[in-house]
Amino acid sequence: MNASARPAARSGMTLVEVILAVFILGVCLLGIMQGMTACMETFRASSFVQQAANVLALGDEAHPAVVENDPVSDLEVAPDSSLLDGWTWERSCEEDEDEDGLWLVRVKVTKGRGGPGNELEVVSLRYLPDMEGSK
């Protein structure tokens, strides 16, 4: 038998097999890209929270929460953007509705111009029984 009389051996993949392989690779790449996107979003959020915690600490150090006479005038601090570039720290105070000596203290840090995802607010209650509000 000579070589030309033999049936041709299968030497490659059919078009259907190639399309199936490309589809499977595409689905795998899509899953990897979604995972990377979620990872980057989590990294961005954790970076924001870490920077906001730093600004909160700097603000508490620069503006101690010491009440001497009037809680509103002693605790309230106008927006301060000198603590860290691009960040603003501010504190407000108001008497609780029950008038039972509790004061609502809000500390807000803002990145840039603020907006959703660029603000962090910490709300706490302080017990100051001998202080009267300026209502």
Secondary structure by P-SEA (a helix, b strand, c coil): ccccccccccccccaaaaaaaaaaaaaaaaaaaaaaaaaaaaaaaaaaaaaaaaaaaaaaaaccccccccccccccccccccccccbbbbbbbbcccccccbbbbbbbbbccccccccbbbbbbccccccccccc
